[in-house]
Amino acid sequence: METPPPPTEHAPPTERDVAAIGAQLGRVPRGLRAVAHRCPCGNPDVVETAPRLEDGTPFPTLYYLTCPRAASAIGTLEAEGVMKDMTARLAEDEELAAGYRAAHEDYIARRDAIEVLQGFPSAGGMPDRVKCLHVLVGHSLAAGPGVNPLGDEAIALLPEWWRKGPCVDPDGGTGAEGGDQ
């Protein structure tokens, strides 16, 4: 697979970005803080969300994957048992487990820099198991290669989700491929 572009500087979303994200999700995005990564097509594919939603509800998923094509491909990996295999490897490979713990610490530090959610775990099952590849891939895309080893592995297993062009048209299309992660 061709590698997706490196993380973008996390910047507030433009009106066009908000339209694209809404079309991708099929709903108004909640807790949106920034675009954390852009797909090669130009649309956001990972957003940074607030640790708490507007109503005060904790939302520990800091990096939320919005692209329905990427989300679908990740769902296929999950259905194929990739998470179970990764979790088993964490118990056997001390170096991998240490890298995954460091990814957990990075995730918490990034979230805590915005707001501390005392007593809330990171996300995706970190640091002891793999519970959600969507979160791990989102973290890897947002933080860049080398931060989350299992997120990086999952990205390497994915097809090039951007090859068909944009998943939504923020200038008028409603995103027939909208997803709900």
Secondary structure, DSSP 4 states (H G I P E B T S, - for coil): -PPPPPPPP-BPPPHHHHHHHHHHHTS--SSEEEEEEE-TTSSEEEEEE-SB-TTS-B----EEE--HHHHHHHHHHHHTTHHHHHHHHHHH-HHHHHHHHHHHHHHHHHHHTT---TT---STTTTT----HHHHHHHHHHH-TTS-HHHHHHHHHS--TTTT--SS-TTT---TT----
